[in-house]
Amino acid sequence: MGRRLLRTLALPAGLAMACAFAVVPDAGAAQASVTADGPELSYVVNVRPGHANAVRAERAVGRAGGSVVIAYDRIGVLVAHSKNPAFARTIRTVKGVQSAGATRTAPLAAQSSDDLATERVLTAAEAARAAGRATAAQDPLEPLQWDLPAMKADRAHEKSLGSSRVTVGVLDSGVDDTHPDIAPNFDRKASASCLGGVPVQKGDAWRPVAGESDHGMHVAGTIAAAKNGVGVTGVAPGVKVASLKVAEPATGMYYTEAVVCGFVWAADHGVDVTNSSYYTDPWLFNCTTDADQKALVTAVGRASQYAERKGAVNVAAAGNASTDLAQDEIVDDSSPDDTTPVPRTVRTKDCLDIPSQLPGVVTVSATGAKGIKASYSNWGKGVVDIAAPGGDSTAYQPPAPPADNGLILSTLPGGKYGYKAGTSMASPHVAGVAALIKSTHPKASAAQVKALLYKEADATPCTDPYDYNGDGTVDAVCVGSAHKNSFYGAGTADALDAVTK
């Protein structure tokens, strides 16, 4: 599966101020010894929320040999750059600083691409055949979208397409808002690039650039591709979609500062649902026993919780390592993924995949066309909240005709369409259902939308035995009841109930 376990899988034929800041007693000596001969790295510095606290922290950052890029006063998170190799260690000694850590192990200007997100583009012949099979009520490529009837989205669309007053924010690699299936539903005001942790709207900065991953575009189409007689249909084709670009173009990395920015921007711009189909680099699991990684957990956790307090339902992918995330220990041999990975064994009680395992986040596992857990999908009792179609190898889970590919068909940049699979593709299906629930219940809080999401899910009992390739070997063991188990959580997301109950 490659060095980075992306949420997309390439498969075969697929508060008021309460404290003051002060430098430790040896501040003069510390300042005198500040060096700037190391690689420039990015850091998050966490303090108590409030403008006065941020100002004090900014001064301390300067004394420690750093500079503040942006301060998110409302959640007490500052993004800083420094060439001082001892910056994090120094700033942590400052009174009032609760945690601080480097967001990466590679220098800011020395990264290389390892983007594994690939797709199979739909051919003109395939598109023509699908269009010939489409009914009057379907968009031309909808016959190939087995995922819609799998969650009753096709029947839901007979009742409601969702409300244009609801916006889903796609935290990802960017969205091409010129695509004919995205343009009718695109929310420019809620869109921005968050690269480096600083929001930018100028020059349509939220769009993917040439050669960049098309991951975010595929996700956006699954959520809200318009039902307009063109291409595919999204789960919630009447809602708005916004692009919050958090993946770096050259590397495909999703760093903490960008993710924090994405959640805060979404919260402050009326976004009702967010989708995160990634893990926050460079650590597959961020361990609170490590000073740097603990700071990253805190920063992203504060940002996601801020978004939820402002009304957003945060949905995230469970991951593609075919791993039980509820086991006591997991071997992580892919971190850090921006320099040289160093194998380590992590304890799951201390180490989190973020944002998917943060409190309040809806964690989604993937199913294939036969309705069982996809071969690659992570699972875990008490970790996975709900399941949705993410696709699987056609050889393992072939769809019923006229669909002929077990992956998920959605939008790609430049007016194209293509197939992908992964929990990256499952998560936006759930985000779409959450948007339909919010459309049906516009005054519902984030907590209420989540409660309905789980209550309305179709109970999906454990697959026992689970042998996805039919070779006689049990590939994973599911535990729990039909309404709450390690493979499917509360069950499979139900779009029809979202618009009728």
N, C-alpha and C positions, 0 to 999 in steps of 0.2 A: 504493500500500500504506500510505500515511499516514506521519506523522512518525516514529512509533516502529515498529521492525521487530520486533513481538512474535513469540513462537514459535508463536502461534496465528494463523491467517490467515483473514480473512473472504473467502470465495470466492463467485463467482456461484452462486446456488441451491445459495451457501455460505460441663635440663640444669643442671647445677649452675651456680651463679652464677660467671661468669667475668670479669666486669668491673664496675666501679663507675660510677655516674652522677655527673656533675659538670656544673655550668653553665659555659659558656665564661667566660674571664677577665673579660669585660666584663658579667658577669651583673647586677651592680647597676644599671648604666646601662640594660641591656635591660629589667630589671624596672620601673625607673622610667618607662620610655617606653611600657609596655603600655597600649594603648587598648582600649576596649570599645564603640566607636561604630559598628561594622559590623553587618551582619546575622548572626544566630546560625546557625552552620553546624555540621555534624557532621563529625568527623575520625576516622581510624584512626591510631594511633601504634604502630609496630612496634619491639619490643625483643627481646632474647634471652629465651627462655622461663625461667620461674622466678618465684616470689613476690617475692623480694627485689628483682629487677629491676623488676617491676611497681610496687612501692612507691616506688622511686626515681623511676621515670618519672612516677608520679602527682604527686609533689612538683614535678617539673619542669613538668608540665602546668599546675599552679596558678600557678607563677611566670611562665608564658608567657601567662597570662590565660585559661586554660581550666579546665574541671572534668571529671573522669573519670566517665563514666556506668557503665561496667563494664569490668573487666579480665579477659581470658581468659589467666590466667597460664601455662597449659599450652602455649599456642602463642605467647605473647609479643605479643598484640594487645590494645590498649586502645582503647576508644571514648570520645571526648571531645567536648564542646561548647565553643564559644568565639565571642564577638563581636569578638575581636581580629582585624582583617583580616590581620595579619602572623603569626597564630598558627602556621601550618604552617611558614613560613620560620624563625620563632624556635625552635620545638621541634626542628627538624632540626639546629640547631647544638649541641644538648645531647649530651654524650658518652654513648654507649650507645644513643641513638636511631638505629635503622637506616634507617627511612624513616617518613614521615608525609604525609598528604594529606587534603584535603577529600573527603568521599564524595558531595557534591552541589554544584551551583552555585546552587540555589534555597534561600532561607532555610527554616528548619525549619517556620515557620508560614505560608508563602506559596507554596502550590503549587496547581495547578489540574489537573483531570482530563483525561487524554487517552487513556483506556482504549479500545483498539480491539477488544478481545475481544468478539465477538458470536457469536450462535448462532441456529440455526433450531430452534425447539422442536418436538418431535414432536407431531403432532395426535392427537386421540383416534381419529379414523377410521384413521389410519395404524397406530396401535398395535393396533387391533382387527383389521385385515387381517393384520398380522404374527403376532398370536397365533393366528389361524386357520390359519396355515401352519406353526406350530411343531410339531415332533415331541415325543413324550413325554420325550425326553432333553434337550430344549432349554428355556431360559427363554423367556417369551412374545415378547420382542423380538429374540431371537437370530437369526431369519431375516434381519434387516436388517443384521446385523454381518458383512459380507463380509470384514472384517479378520481374524476368527478363523480361518477356513479358509485364508486367505492365508499364515498362518504356522503352520498345523497345530495351532492351539490347541484346536479342537474335538476333534481326535483325541487330543490330550494329555490332555484332561479325562476320557477314558475310562480312562486309566491313573492319573492323579493330579490333584487340584485344587490341590496345594501344601500346605505345612505351616503350621498356625496358630502355630508357633514362629518363623516368619519374618515380619519386619515391614519394609514398605517405607515410607520417609518421603517425603512429598510436600512439597517446599519450594515454596510457591506462595501463592495468595490465600486459602487456607482451605478446609476441608472440612466439609460439613454432615453430622455423624455421626448425625443423626436420619433420614436418607434410608433407606428400607427395603432398598435394595441395598448400603448402606455400613455400617449399624448392626451387622450380624452380625460384621463383620470389623474393626471399628474398635478401635485401640489407644490408649486415653485416656492411659495412663501415659507413652507416648512422644510425646504431642502437646503443643504449646505455641505461643503467639504469640511471635514474635521481633522484633516491630516496635520500631524504635529500638535494636536490638541487645541487648535485655534479655528473657530468656525469662519468660513469664507463662502460668500455667495457670488461674488463677482465672476463674470465670465463663465457662467454655468459650471462652476467648479465641481458640482456634484456628479457630472457625467464621467463615465470611464474614458480614458484616453486610448489612443491607438496602441495596440499590443497588450493592453491591460486585461486582467481577468474579466470574463463576462458573467461571473458568479452572481453578482448582485442583480444583474438584469434578468437572469433566469428566475431568481427568487421573486422579484417584483411582478413578473408576469403571472406566476402561480397565484399570487395574492389578488391581483386586481387588473389583469388584462381585460380590456373592455369587451362587452358583448355587443359588437358593432358590425357584424357581418364580415369581419376580417380575422384571419388567423385563429388563435386559441381563445379560450375563455378562462378567466380567473375564478377562484373560489368565491370572491366577493367583487364581481365585476362592476358594481355601482359605487364602490367606495373610492376614496382618493389614496394615492400612494406617494410618499416622499422619499427622496434619496438622501441618506446621511452617509457620506463617503468616509469610511474609517479604515480601509485597506490601502496600504501604500502601493502605488502603481508599479514600482520597479521590483518589489519583492513579494507582494501579496500578503504582507504581514499586518496583523491587527494588533497594534500596540495599545497599551493602557491609556495613554493620554488621548488618543483619538477616540477610543471607546467611551471614556468619561465625557468627552465633548459631545459625542453623539447622543448619549442619554440625556444630558443636560439640555442640549438644543431641542430635542424632542419634547422634553418636559415643558420648556418655555415657549413652545410654538404650537401647542394644542394637539399634539399627536396622541391618538387614542390607543394605539397598539404599536409595539416595536417588535421587529424580528431580528434575531442575532443568530446567523447560521455560521458560526466560527467559534474557535476558542481564542482567548487573548494571549498572544505571543509574548515572550518566547517560551513560556512554560506550559506544557500540556496540563500539568497540575501545579497550582500555586500553594505552597505549604506555609501555614501560619507560624511554623516553627523557624522559618527563615526570615530574617529581618527585611530583606528586599521584597520577597514574595508576599509577605504579610501586608506590606504597604500597598501592593497592587490589588490585593483582595479588598482592602479597606476602600481604596479609591473607587474602583468599579462598583463595589457594593453600595457606597454612598450615592453614586450617580444613578444606579438602577433604582434604588429605593426612593430617590428624589423624584424620578420619573413616575413611579407608581403612586407616590403621594399626590402628584399633580394629575392623576387619573389614568395613566398609561398602563396597559397590560403588557408585560414583557415576556416574550416567547423566545425560546432558544433551542438549538439542536443538541441532542444528547451525545453525538459523536459516532465515528465510524470504525472503531477499533475492535468491534465484536468482543467487548469486555463487560464483565459484570462490575459495575461501578460501586456496588454495595459490598463487595468483598473487603476484607480487612486491609490487605496490602495489594499494590499493583506495581509491576515493573514498568517504569517509564524510561525508554531508551531513545527518545526523540527530542529531549530537552537539554540545553536550550537549542531551539531550532534556527537561530539566526547566526550561530557560530558553530562550534563543535559539540554535538550532543555528548553528555556524560551519563551513562546508564545509572539509574538509581531506583531503589525500592521506596515507594511512598506509602504512608499510612493514610487511608481514606478519611479517617476522622480528623486529620490535620490538613489534608491537601485537597483543594477544590479545583475542578474545571470551571473557569469563569468565562462568561457570565452564567452558564447553564445551571450550575449548582449553587448559585447565590440565593438567599432567602427571597421568596416571593416570585421567582422566575418560573415560568411554565416550561418544564423540560420535556422534549418530544423525542420519542423513538420512531423508527421507520418501519413500515410494512410494505410488502410487495403486492403484486396483482392478485395473488391467491389469498391475501388478507392475513398472512402470518408475518412474524418479525423478519425483516430483511436480513440476509446472511451477514452483513457487515455491521448492523446496528448495535450500539451499546445498549445495555439494559441495567436494571438494578432496582430491587424493591425499596421504595421510599425515595428513590432518585428520579425515576421516570414517572411523569405525571399523566401523560396521555400519548396516544399513538396516532399516526396519520400516514397516508401513502408517501413513500420516499423512493419507491422503485427498487428493483432488484434485477439481477441477471435474468434475461428472458429464458435462459435454460433452466433456471431454478423456479421462477414464478411467471410463466407466460400468461398474458392477458387474454380475455375472451375477445373474439373477433367483433367488430372490424379492427380493433387495436391489435397491433402485431409486435410491439416493443414493450418490454417490461420496465423500461425507464420512464422518467417523467418528461413530457414535452412542454416546453414553455418558450418564452421570448428570449432572443439574443440581440445584441446591438446591431444597428444597421438594418433594421426591418426583418431580421432573420428569425428562425425558430430552430430549436434543437433539443436533444435529449440529454439529461443528466440524472444521476441517482445519488442518494445520500440522505442522512438525517437533515442536511441542508435543505433538501427538497421537501421533507416531511414538516419541518418547522413552519414554513410559510403557509402550508395548508391549514395548520392550527391558527396561525395569525389571521388568516382569512375568515375562519369560523368565528374567532373572537370579534372581528370587525362586524360580522353579521349580527352577532349577539348585541353588540353596542348599537347597531343600527336599529334593532328591534326594541332595545331598552336604552334609549339615549341618556337617561338620567342615572343609569347604573354606575356604581363606583367600580374601580378596577377589581376590588375584592369580589363584588357581586358578579361581574362578568366572568371571573375565573370560577366562581362557584357554579354558575350556570354551565360553563364549558365542561366541567367535570360531571355534573349531574346529567347533562344531556348526551354525554358520550355513550356510544353503544357498547354495552358490556362485552368484553372479549376475553374468553377464558384462556388459560394457559394452553399453549401448544405442547402436547405431551404424547409421544416423544417429539422433540424438535430435531428433525433431521432434514435440513433445508435442501440438500442435494441428493437425498435418497440413497446414500451409500451404506445404510445400516448402522451408521455411527451417530450417537446423540451428540449434537454440536453445542448445546447449551441447555441448562435446566431452568425452567420457569417456576416460580413459587408464588402463591397467593390465590385469591378468589377471582371470580370473573369480573368483579367490580373494582378490584385493586390488586394488581400483580406486577411482577418484576419486568415482564415484557411490554405490557400495554398500559400500565398505570390504571387510570379510571376507565379505559377502553379506547375505542376508535372515535375520533372527532366526528360529530354528526352535524352537517350543515343544514339539513332540513329542520331539525328541532331548533336550531339557532334562529330561524325566521318564523317559527310557528308556536313556540312556547315561551 
